[in-house]
């Protein structure tokens, strides 16, 4: 198992492959989206958790260059969060008399995996956990399981934790060899 690429987004900073990118300071995920000139119409419909996971994956995967020679059926994703989608859960609860289908879809934290898979066409094994904190050993166990027991060749993995006023995203691209 080898970590090939990494990205961290927190405290307004962007660190890509252990190098701080001073020209990529951001305050909101929308700032990042606009600064990168990405074009993905579904982006603005997503909840904050999905937006941050999606944006982190876009930076990590470098427009698809990271996996260009890979079989997308053999790319897995393992993501963890502690906050999940509490922000949307609260908004959805407020609409309970007339439930909003647009909000309901984002009441599940694993939707962030789906948004990344749809964007990149990944069809491999997926796992989303809700844990108190980022547990590197648990993440390593899950990634090793996917790579060695489920036939995956690469895995996007990490921590995506978003609350109303802060975000902590740590994503890694890991390959079997």
C-alpha positions as CSV (number, residue, x, y, z in Angstrom):
1,X,0.0,0.0,0.0
2,X,1.4,3.4,-1.0
3,X,0.2,6.9,-0.5
4,X,0.6,8.6,-3.9
5,X,-1.2,11.9,-3.4
6,X,-2.7,13.9,-0.5
7,X,-4.7,17.1,0.0
8,X,-5.7,18.9,3.1
9,X,-8.2,21.7,3.4
10,X,-8.6,23.4,6.7
11,X,-8.3,26.7,8.5
12,X,-8.5,28.5,5.1
13,X,-5.4,26.7,3.8
14,X,-4.8,24.2,1.0
15,X,-1.9,21.7,1.3
16,X,-1.4,19.5,-1.8
17,X,1.2,16.6,-1.5
18,X,2.6,18.2,1.6
19,X,3.2,21.6,0.0
20,X,1.2,24.6,1.2
21,X,-0.3,26.4,-1.7
22,X,-0.2,30.1,-0.6
23,X,-2.1,31.3,-3.7
24,X,-5.0,28.9,-2.9
25,X,-6.2,30.6,0.3
26,X,-9.9,30.1,0.7
27,X,-12.7,31.0,3.0
28,X,-15.6,29.0,1.6
29,X,-15.9,26.0,-0.6
30,X,-17.6,28.2,-3.1
31,X,-14.5,30.4,-3.2
32,X,-12.4,27.3,-4.0
33,X,-14.9,26.2,-6.7
34,X,-14.8,29.6,-8.4
35,X,-11.0,30.0,-8.1
36,X,-10.4,26.6,-9.8
37,X,-13.0,27.5,-12.5
38,X,-14.6,24.1,-12.2
39,X,-17.8,23.4,-14.0
40,X,-20.2,21.0,-12.4
41,X,-23.8,22.1,-12.4
42,X,-24.8,19.8,-9.5
43,X,-22.2,21.5,-7.2
44,X,-24.5,24.2,-6.0
45,X,-27.3,21.8,-5.2
46,X,-25.1,19.8,-2.8
47,X,-24.9,20.2,1.0
48,X,-21.7,21.5,2.6
49,X,-20.3,18.0,3.4
50,X,-20.7,16.9,-0.2
51,X,-19.3,20.2,-1.6
52,X,-16.1,19.9,0.6
53,X,-15.6,16.2,-0.2
54,X,-16.2,16.8,-3.9
55,X,-13.8,19.8,-4.0
56,X,-11.1,18.0,-2.0
57,X,-11.4,15.0,-4.4
58,X,-11.1,17.4,-7.4
59,X,-7.9,18.8,-6.1
60,X,-6.6,15.4,-5.1
61,X,-7.4,13.7,-8.4
62,X,-6.0,16.6,-10.5
63,X,-8.6,16.5,-13.2
64,X,-8.5,12.8,-13.5
65,X,-4.7,12.6,-14.2
66,X,-4.2,10.6,-10.9
67,X,-6.3,7.7,-12.2
68,X,-6.0,8.1,-16.0
69,X,-4.6,4.6,-16.5
70,X,-6.8,2.8,-13.9
71,X,-9.8,0.6,-14.2
72,X,-12.6,2.7,-12.6
73,X,-14.3,-0.6,-11.5
74,X,-11.2,-1.2,-9.3
75,X,-11.1,2.2,-7.5
76,X,-12.6,2.3,-4.0
77,X,-13.5,5.1,-1.7
78,X,-13.3,5.1,2.1
79,X,-14.4,8.3,3.9
80,X,-15.0,9.1,7.6
81,X,-16.7,12.0,9.3
82,X,-17.9,12.9,12.8
83,X,-20.4,15.6,12.0
84,X,-22.0,13.8,9.1
85,X,-24.7,15.9,7.7
86,X,-26.1,17.4,10.9
87,X,-26.6,20.8,9.2
88,X,-28.9,19.3,6.6
89,X,-30.6,17.1,9.2
90,X,-31.6,20.2,11.2
91,X,-33.0,21.9,8.0
92,X,-34.8,18.7,7.0
93,X,-36.4,18.4,10.4
94,X,-37.8,22.0,10.0
95,X,-39.6,20.8,6.8
96,X,-41.0,17.6,8.4
97,X,-44.6,18.8,7.8
98,X,-44.0,18.9,4.1
99,X,-40.7,17.0,3.7
100,X,-38.3,18.3,1.1
101,X,-36.9,15.6,-1.2
102,X,-34.1,18.0,-2.2
103,X,-32.9,18.0,1.4
104,X,-33.7,14.4,2.2
105,X,-31.0,13.0,-0.2
106,X,-28.4,14.9,1.8
107,X,-29.4,13.6,5.2
108,X,-27.1,10.6,4.6
109,X,-23.3,11.2,5.0
110,X,-22.5,8.5,2.4
111,X,-24.0,10.7,-0.3
112,X,-20.5,12.4,-0.5
113,X,-19.1,9.2,-1.8
114,X,-21.8,9.0,-4.4
115,X,-21.2,12.5,-5.6
116,X,-17.5,11.8,-6.1
117,X,-18.2,8.4,-7.8
118,X,-20.7,10.0,-10.2
119,X,-18.3,12.8,-11.1
120,X,-15.3,10.4,-11.7
121,X,-17.1,7.2,-12.8
122,X,-15.7,5.1,-10.0
123,X,-17.6,1.9,-9.5
124,X,-15.5,0.1,-6.9
125,X,-16.1,-0.7,-3.2
126,X,-17.2,2.1,-1.0
127,X,-17.4,2.7,2.8
128,X,-18.5,5.7,4.8
129,X,-18.1,5.7,8.6
130,X,-19.2,8.1,11.2
131,X,-16.6,8.2,14.0
132,X,-15.8,10.5,16.8
133,X,-12.4,11.5,15.3
134,X,-10.1,10.7,12.4
135,X,-8.8,7.2,13.3
136,X,-5.8,6.5,11.0
137,X,-5.6,2.8,12.1
138,X,-9.2,2.2,11.4
139,X,-8.8,3.9,8.0
140,X,-5.7,1.9,7.2
141,X,-7.6,-1.4,8.1
142,X,-10.5,-0.5,5.8
143,X,-8.3,0.6,2.9
144,X,-6.2,-2.6,3.2
145,X,-9.3,-4.7,3.3
146,X,-10.6,-3.0,0.1
147,X,-7.3,-3.3,-1.7
148,X,-6.4,-6.8,-0.7
149,X,-9.7,-8.6,-0.2
150,X,-12.1,-6.8,-2.6
151,X,-9.8,-6.6,-5.6
152,X,-9.4,-2.8,-5.7
153,X,-6.2,-1.4,-7.2
154,X,-6.5,2.1,-5.8
155,X,-8.5,3.9,-3.1
156,X,-9.5,7.5,-2.4
157,X,-9.7,7.7,1.4
158,X,-9.7,10.2,4.2
159,X,-11.6,12.4,6.6
160,X,-14.2,15.0,5.7
161,X,-15.7,16.8,8.6
162,X,-17.7,19.9,8.1
163,X,-19.7,22.0,10.5
164,X,-21.4,25.3,10.1
165,X,-18.2,27.3,10.8
166,X,-15.3,25.0,10.1
167,X,-14.1,22.3,7.8
168,X,-11.4,19.7,8.0
169,X,-10.7,17.7,4.9
170,X,-7.8,15.2,4.6
171,X,-7.8,13.0,1.5
172,X,-5.3,10.5,0.2
173,X,-4.9,8.5,-3.0
174,X,-3.5,5.1,-2.1
175,X,-2.5,2.4,-4.5
176,X,-2.0,-1.3,-3.9
177,X,1.7,-1.2,-5.1
